[in-house]
Structure formats: structure tokens, C-alpha cells
Amino acid sequence: MPEDLSDRSSTLKAWMLMHQIRNLGCYLQDRIGTEHGLTVAQHTVLTAIKYLDDPVKVGDVGRWMGHKVNAASMIADRREVRLTITEKGEDALNKATPHK
């Protein structure tokens, strides 16, 4: 951590620690993905498809990733696209996801 933060608020300390943890997580996820040919976004999408409850829709993945779902397109187009993970996706995810 940077200089002594003893005179700063605990909120600032908590924010700084969360930011550092987030950065480390992104770095590790990027490194793992690079070693296995997946971008961070691809790894995240595969993880969402695998672990969200069926049926998984595009909007579900978007919300899980923290993206806003376009309300207008949801109203105008009532079709649903359901996502499933393929054997190739499952294999890529297993290789790129650290296990115990």
C-alpha cells in the first residue's frame, strides 16, 4: 500500500484495498486467459453461461456482467435467445479456470 493511511478514513482504506484486489483479479484473469487463448470477456461469458440457472438468456449474461440491458429492444423483440455452453467452450473454460 502507499504511504501510511492511519490519518485517513476507514472508508478510503477499504476503497483502496477493494481497488487493489479488483486490479489483481483482472490481471490474473487476463494472464490466465492469455495462456489459454481466451479474452477476459470470453472467459466471463463462458463462466456466466455455465453457472447461471437454465435457461440462460443474453440479457441474463449481460446483467451478470454488470451491463445494462437495452429495454427498448426487449420490448420490441419478444424472441428469446437461450445460451448453452458447447463442448469446445466447456473445454476452454476448464483449461482457463484455476482449480484448487
Backbone torsions as a table, in degrees:
resi	resn	phi	psi	omega
1	MET	NA	156.7	177.3
2	PRO	-65.5	-165.7	-176.5
3	GLU	-44.7	165.5	-179.1
4	ASP	-56.2	125.9	-178.2
5	LEU	-105.2	19.1	-175.0
6	SER	-60.7	-24.1	-179.9
7	ASP	-91.8	0.9	-179.0
8	ARG	-96.5	165.9	-178.8
9	SER	-73.0	155.2	178.3
10	SER	-66.3	-27.0	177.5
11	THR	-64.3	-44.4	178.2
12	LEU	-63.0	-43.5	178.5
13	LYS	-59.7	-46.0	-179.9
14	ALA	-62.4	-43.2	179.1
15	TRP	-60.7	-45.1	-178.6
16	MET	-63.4	-41.8	178.3
17	LEU	-65.1	-43.2	178.0
18	MET	-62.1	-40.3	179.0
19	HIS	-62.8	-43.8	178.8
20	GLN	-65.0	-40.0	178.0
21	ILE	-64.3	-43.2	177.7
22	ARG	-60.4	-46.1	179.5
23	ASN	-60.9	-43.0	178.6
24	LEU	-63.8	-42.8	178.0
25	GLY	-60.5	-44.1	178.5
26	CYS	-63.3	-42.6	178.9
27	TYR	-60.5	-47.7	-178.2
28	LEU	-66.0	-42.0	179.3
29	GLN	-63.8	-41.0	178.8
30	ASP	-64.9	-42.6	-179.4
31	ARG	-65.2	-44.8	178.6
32	ILE	-62.0	-45.9	-179.6
33	GLY	-61.9	-42.5	179.6
34	THR	-61.2	-41.8	-179.5
35	GLU	-65.6	-23.8	-175.5
36	HIS	-117.5	12.2	174.3
37	GLY	75.5	24.4	177.2
38	LEU	-119.4	142.2	171.2
39	THR	-78.9	166.6	176.8
40	VAL	-59.3	-43.2	-179.5
41	ALA	-62.8	-43.1	179.0
42	GLN	-62.3	-43.6	178.9
43	HIS	-62.1	-42.6	-179.5
44	THR	-64.6	-43.8	179.6
45	VAL	-64.2	-45.5	178.3
46	LEU	-60.2	-42.1	178.7
47	THR	-62.2	-43.7	179.3
48	ALA	-62.2	-46.5	-178.7
49	ILE	-61.6	-40.1	-178.3
50	LYS	-69.2	-39.4	-169.0
51	TYR	-105.1	-11.8	174.5
52	LEU	-75.5	153.2	179.2
53	ASP	-67.6	140.3	176.8
54	ASP	-69.8	148.9	-6.8
55	PRO	-80.1	138.0	-179.8
56	VAL	-92.4	125.3	178.9
57	LYS	-110.0	162.3	-179.4
58	VAL	-55.7	-43.1	179.7
59	GLY	-62.6	-34.8	177.7
60	ASP	-62.4	-44.6	179.5
61	VAL	-64.8	-43.1	178.9
62	GLY	-59.6	-45.6	178.7
63	ARG	-64.9	-40.9	179.9
64	TRP	-61.6	-34.2	179.2
65	MET	-82.9	-4.9	178.6
66	GLY	89.1	15.3	178.4
67	HIS	-94.5	147.6	176.4
68	LYS	-77.3	142.1	177.4
69	VAL	-92.0	132.7	-178.2
70	ASN	-69.2	107.9	-175.4
71	ALA	-63.4	-37.1	-177.8
72	ALA	-63.7	-44.6	-179.5
73	SER	-68.5	-29.7	178.1
74	MET	-68.6	-34.4	-179.8
75	ILE	-77.5	-43.3	-174.5
76	ALA	-73.8	-30.6	-174.6
77	ASP	-122.3	105.7	-175.7
78	ARG	-84.4	-3.3	179.9
79	ARG	-67.0	146.5	177.3
80	GLU	-114.5	136.9	173.4
81	VAL	-108.6	122.4	179.2
82	ARG	-103.4	135.5	-175.9
83	LEU	-105.6	140.5	171.9
84	THR	-133.6	153.3	179.8
85	ILE	-87.9	132.8	179.9
86	THR	-82.9	169.2	177.6
87	GLU	-61.4	-39.9	177.9
88	LYS	-63.7	-42.4	178.0
89	GLY	-65.1	-42.2	178.4
90	GLU	-60.8	-43.4	179.7
91	ASP	-64.3	-45.0	179.4
92	ALA	-62.9	-42.4	180.0
93	LEU	-64.3	-44.5	179.5
94	ASN	-61.2	-40.4	179.7
95	LYS	-69.0	-35.1	-174.3
96	ALA	-90.9	-7.0	-177.2
97	THR	-102.8	120.8	-179.8
98	PRO	-66.3	137.2	176.5
99	HIS	-112.2	160.5	-179.9
100	LYS	-23.1	NA	NA
